């Protein structure tokens, strides 16, 4: 019966190479962030290629939004998995991710090798555009996830706690407590009727992938403490960031900042300049990890560090998609799960709000001119609907006059 459903929704199966080429084109042209990416995917796979029905696609997005990590990348991994198994999942991820990842590593090397050519004014302009981007993300997520007084309260308390006690572990604890509050206080949400996702992974394999996900969560921090060297510490930090981020690429900002700036791996100036530059590129924002890996003050850095951090931050997405997909239907129908997730989403807004203040605002907005430029960039993104890459370039140029 499952095979029949799969055949109805996915009538033809491409090879991994064809899937790679399809997602490579998307990776080169999908500007605008995760919400825009999902729109590109819908146009490509529902309207144009008819890989799956509208309701099935909506269910796929719900599944990816439920998991921590980048929703658009996870949707691509799931589509590739459904079309061509594990090789298809890897091909879809590589095609969508590598163009922006390579560009980010090249940018990191440019900053390291030619900092004199990239004037401090241009770098400051890139930092200011990061302010506008994070404000836009906070506003959009607050409208979606903080629609009543209780959710607003959760978001504000989460922001206050994280600001007063800056720590990656505190951030994780805040999200866990918010999930418990949601479970206890939010009314169960009625689950609408939907078409089940095609399941191509067995329950046994799903359990093994989930076990590997949790084993790595436990073992990597221990290894980072007992083994000398920078490699395991990098893998641990980026794996943890990819495992604990709900709400999309922008929410990874506070976790990554807490991991790489206080430790001295990357300067705060370089961190924000890279984050600003990432807005100009197509593909997933998580490729910012490749920039950070390429900018590390200690080995591995450069191309090796960039690829290590890129693989580390995306590995949880693979493990979670392949592990949770077989169990998604029962989870999807659990109203208590939806209540807990509502609390977590509200806390995510608070985490992003805290990140907006520190490090983004405090290290960037130093004068009325900075604030004026940030306002103009915000209006350009939110109301004029200019392409993000154009806004980033304009901000870099404007840095010469500001």
Secondary structure, 3 states (H helix, E strand, C coil): CHHHHHHHHCCCCCCHHHHHHHHHHHHHHCCCCHHHHHHHHHHHHHHHCCCCCHHHHHHHHHHHHHCCCCHHHHHHHHHHHHHHHHHHHHHHHHHHHHHHHHHHHHHHHHHHHCCCCCCHHHHHHHHHHHHHHHHHHHHHHHHHHCCCHHHHHHHHHHHHHHHHCCCHHHHHHHHHHHHHHHHHHCCCCCCCCCCCCCCCCCHHHHHHHHHHHHHHHHHHHHHHHHCCCCHHHHHHHHHHHHHHCCCCHHHHHHHHHHHHCCCCCCCHHHHHHHHHHHCCCCCCHHHHHHHHHHCCCCCCCHHHHHHHHHHHHHHHHHHHHHHHHHHHHHHHCCHHHHHHHHHHHHHHHHHHHHHHHHHHHCCCCCCHHHHHHHHHHHHHHHCCCCCHHHHHHHHHHHCCCC
